[in-house]
Amino acid sequence: MANKKAAKKDILTNKRNNLRNTHFKSLMKTRIKNAESAIESNDKETVTIVRNALKQIDKTASKGIIHKNSAARKKSSLSKKLNKSKA
């Protein structure tokens, strides 16, 4: 257990940030899964669902939760799947 006041504050900060990061990562993963399932099922709203997933990936990266290159890789992969399904 932490003894100093600053260390105790750090523990609280880390816990708060961990909850925030987990929430946004989970939301991003859910949107990606929804987009991939919409692409596979050729849903009418596929483009909108994919656009929402890309937006969520950008938000997660802008908050520093995931690295920008990781975000670019995820977006590229999703876009590639969408374009492949259209062709």
C-alpha positions as CSV (number, residue, x, y, z in Angstrom):
1,M,0.0,0.0,0.0
2,A,1.2,3.5,-0.8
3,N,2.4,5.6,2.1
4,K,2.8,9.1,0.6
5,K,-0.1,11.3,-0.2
6,A,0.9,11.8,-3.9
7,A,1.2,8.0,-4.4
8,K,-2.3,7.6,-3.0
9,K,-3.6,10.2,-5.4
10,D,-1.8,8.5,-8.2
11,I,-3.7,5.3,-7.4
12,L,-7.0,7.1,-7.6
13,T,-6.0,8.7,-10.9
14,N,-4.9,5.5,-12.4
15,K,-8.1,3.8,-11.4
16,R,-10.2,6.6,-13.0
17,N,-8.2,6.5,-16.2
18,N,-8.4,2.8,-16.4
19,L,-12.2,2.8,-16.2
20,R,-12.3,5.6,-18.9
21,N,-9.9,3.7,-21.2
22,T,-11.7,0.4,-20.7
23,H,-15.1,2.1,-21.6
24,F,-13.8,3.7,-24.8
25,K,-11.9,0.6,-25.9
26,S,-14.9,-1.6,-25.3
27,L,-17.2,0.9,-27.2
28,M,-14.7,0.9,-30.1
29,K,-14.5,-2.9,-30.3
30,T,-18.3,-3.2,-30.2
31,R,-18.7,-0.7,-33.1
32,I,-16.1,-2.6,-35.1
33,K,-17.8,-5.9,-34.5
34,N,-21.2,-4.4,-35.5
35,A,-19.6,-3.0,-38.7
36,E,-18.0,-6.3,-39.6
37,S,-21.3,-8.2,-39.1
38,A,-23.1,-5.5,-41.2
39,I,-20.6,-5.9,-44.0
40,E,-21.0,-9.7,-43.9
41,S,-24.8,-9.6,-43.9
42,N,-25.0,-6.9,-46.6
43,D,-27.2,-4.7,-44.4
44,K,-28.9,-1.6,-45.9
45,E,-27.2,0.7,-43.3
46,T,-23.7,-0.8,-43.7
47,V,-22.1,2.5,-44.8
48,T,-23.6,4.3,-41.8
49,I,-22.5,1.6,-39.4
50,V,-19.0,1.5,-40.8
51,R,-18.8,5.3,-40.7
52,N,-19.8,5.3,-37.0
53,A,-17.1,2.7,-36.3
54,L,-14.5,4.8,-38.0
55,K,-15.6,7.8,-36.0
56,Q,-15.3,5.9,-32.8
57,I,-11.8,4.7,-33.7
58,D,-10.8,8.3,-34.4
59,K,-12.2,9.4,-31.0
60,T,-10.4,6.7,-29.1
61,A,-7.1,7.6,-30.8
62,S,-7.5,11.3,-30.2
63,K,-8.0,10.7,-26.5
64,G,-4.7,8.8,-26.5
65,I,-6.3,5.5,-25.5
66,I,-4.9,3.7,-28.6
67,H,-1.9,4.7,-30.7
68,K,-2.6,6.6,-33.9
69,N,-0.9,3.9,-36.1
70,S,-3.1,1.3,-34.5
71,A,-6.2,3.4,-35.3
72,A,-5.0,3.8,-38.9
73,R,-4.5,0.0,-39.1
74,K,-8.0,-0.7,-37.8
75,K,-9.6,1.9,-40.1
76,S,-7.7,0.6,-43.1
77,S,-8.8,-3.0,-42.4
78,L,-12.4,-2.0,-42.0
79,S,-12.4,0.1,-45.1
80,K,-10.8,-2.7,-47.1
81,K,-13.5,-5.1,-46.0
82,L,-16.2,-2.6,-47.0
83,N,-14.7,-2.0,-50.4
84,K,-14.3,-5.8,-51.0
85,S,-18.0,-6.4,-50.1
86,K,-19.1,-3.7,-52.5
87,A,-17.2,-5.1,-55.5
